[in-house]
C-alpha cells in the first residue's frame, strides 16, 4: 500500500508547480460558479455605447465592473449609474491595472480604434462584444479574426442586433431552403451617403482646426491614427464621414444589410473583385458621396446561377431599377434594403422588415412562406452574455468570424472610391490588390502610432 502522506506531498508539489506554470499564462476569462459576468464598458455613451451597456447590464447575471471613456463628462455620468465600477480614460490602463476585475469587454468606440482594443481584450482572455463595423482597415480584417481563432473559448459577438426581427430570420431560412431558385445577384441600398450631414454624418466641409471639447482627451481618441488637428464635426458623432476614422454610410450599415447572405450561404467567403464608381474626387479627408460599387464573389455548389455572384451597392438615395429586377409597379418598402435576385423570384428585405417576395410581378408577405417556424423572441446582447457564461445558445448569430465577412464588402466598396471606375482584384489571403500595386500601398493598412498597435496573435 503506498505511503498516503508521501503521495499527498507529491500531489501538492505537482499542483504547486502547475500553478506556477499556469500563473504566467493568460487564461480565458470564465464565469465563476453562481456569480456574474463582470463587464468592462469601453465607450460608455457615444452613438450606441450607452445602449450596449444598458441592455447588457439588464441581464440578471451581469455586473458592469468598469467604465472607460476618453470623455470625462460622459464617464462621470455613467459612473453615477454604476457606482461600484472602476473608471479610467485609457483602455490600456483598464487592462494593465484593472484586468483582474472583469471577464468581458464591450467595445463601442469609433471604428478606427476597434481593432487595437478588441485584440488586446482577446489577448488578455476577455470575451468581447464589438460594435460594427468591426474594423476600419482592410488589413484589420485578418488581425481580430486570427486573435479570435487563437482564443476559441472566448465568446465574441458583432453588433448586428437586427437579426432579432422575425423578418430577417425568415429571409435566412427562405434563402437557405432554395425555394426561390438559384441566386443570380444581390443589390443593397444604403439610404443616405457619407456626406449627408445631420446627426451621424458630416457635410464634408473641412473647417479650421479647433480645440477639442472640454474634458475630451483628443490624443487618446486618435488611438492608432496619425496625429492631425481636431476639426468641427470630427470627434463626437460625425467621425463616420472622415476617411481616417469611419467608413461612411456603407461601412456603417454593411453588417446590418449583408448579414442574411452570410448566414444563409457559408460559401460566400471573400470578394475577389471590387469596382466603385463615384463622381467624388477629393477624398483626402472625407469618404465619397454617391457611391455605386460592385463586388464579385466566386461561388461553388448549386445554390448560385453562375460561378460568380455580384453584390451591387448604392448609397446617397440611389436605387436599382424595379423593372430591370423583374418587380411589378410599386414603391420600395424603404430606402435601406437587401434585395436578392433569384431565378425563381426576388426577395426584398428592409432592416427590421417587412419581407417581400416577388414572383411574376406579384408580391407576397415573406413571413407567410410555407413551412417557416414560429420565431421566438430573443435578446441579441443577452445571447452574448449567455455564451460567455458557458450557456449554449442558438442566438449567437454574429461571432467575429461571421461579422468580419459582413464587414469586408463595405470596407472594399468605400476604399475603392479612391480609384473610381477601376476594377481592383482583391486577394484576402495576401491582403493585396493583385492588379494594382498603388491600391495595395494606399488602401490596405495604416502605420499605427506607437503604443496603439493591435495585438497580433497567431
C-alpha positions, 0 to 999 in steps of 0.5 A: 500500500503506498505511503498516503502522506508521501503521495499527498506531498507529491500531489501538492508539489505537482499542483504547486508547480502547475500553478506556477506554470499556469500563473504566467499564462493568460487564461480565458476569462470564465464565469465563476460558479453562481456569480456574474459576468463582470463587464468592462464598458469601453465607450460608455455613451457615444452613438450606441455605447450607452445602449450596449451597456444598458441592455447588457447590464439588464441581464440578471447575471451581469455586473458592469465592473468598469467604465472607460471613456476618453470623455470625462463628462460622459464617464462621470455620468455613467459612473453615477449609474454604476457606482461600484465600477472602476473608471479610467480614460485609457483602455490600456490602463483598464487592462494593465491595472484593472484586468483582474476585475472583469471577464468581458469587454464591450467595445463601442468606440469609433471604428478606427480604434476597434481593432487595437482594443478588441485584440488586446481584450482577446489577448488578455482572455476577455470575451468581447462584444464589438460594435460594427463595423468591426474594423476600419482597415482592410488589413484589420480584417485578418488581425481580430479574426486570427486573435479570435481563432487563437482564443476559441473559448472566448465568446465574441459577438458583432453588433448586428442586433437586427437579426432579432426581427422575425423578418430577417430570420425568415429571409435566412431560412427562405434563402437557405431552403432554395425555394426561390431558385438559384441566386443570380445577384444581390443589390443593397441600398444604403439610404443616405451617403457619407456626406449627408450631414445631420446627426451621424454624418458630416457635410464634408466641409473641412473647417479650421482646426479647433480645440477639442471639447472640454474634458475630451482627451483628443490624443487618446481618441486618435488611438492608432491614427496619425496625429492631425488637428481636431476639426468641427464635426470630427470627434463626437458623432460625425467621425463616420464621414472622415476617411481616417476614422469611419467608413461612411454610410456603407461601412456603417450599415454593411453588417446590418444589410449583408448579414442574411447572405452570410448566414444563409450561404457559408460559401460566400467567403471573400470578394475577389473583385471590387469596382466603385464608381463615384463622381467624388474626387477629393477624398483626402479627408472625407469618404465619397458621396454617391457611391455605386460599387460592385463586388464579385464573389466566386461561388461553388455548389448549386445554390448560385446561377453562375460561378460568380455572384455580384453584390451591387451597392448604392448609397446617397438615395440611389436605387436599382431599377424595379423593372430591370429586377423583374418587380411589378409597379410599386414603391420600395418598402424603404430606402435601406434594403437587401434585395436578392435576385433569384431565378425563381423570384426576388426577395426584398428585405428592409432592416427590421422588415417587412419581407417581400417576395416577388414572383411574376410581378406579384408580391407576397408577405415573406413571413407567410412562406410555407413551412417557416417556424414560429420565431421566438423572441430573443435578446441579441446582447443577452445571447452574448452574455449567455455564451460567455457564461458557458450557456449554449445558445442558438442566438449567437448569430454574429461571432467575429468570424461571421461579422468580419465577412459582413464587414469586408464588402463595405470596407472594399466598396468605400476604399475603392472610391479612391480609384473610381471606375477601376476594377481592383482584384482583391486577394484576402489571403495576401491582403493585396490588390493583385492588379494594382500595386498603388491600391495595395500601398494606399488602401490596405493598412495604416502605420499605427502610432506607437503604443496603439498597435493591435495585438497580433496573435497567431 
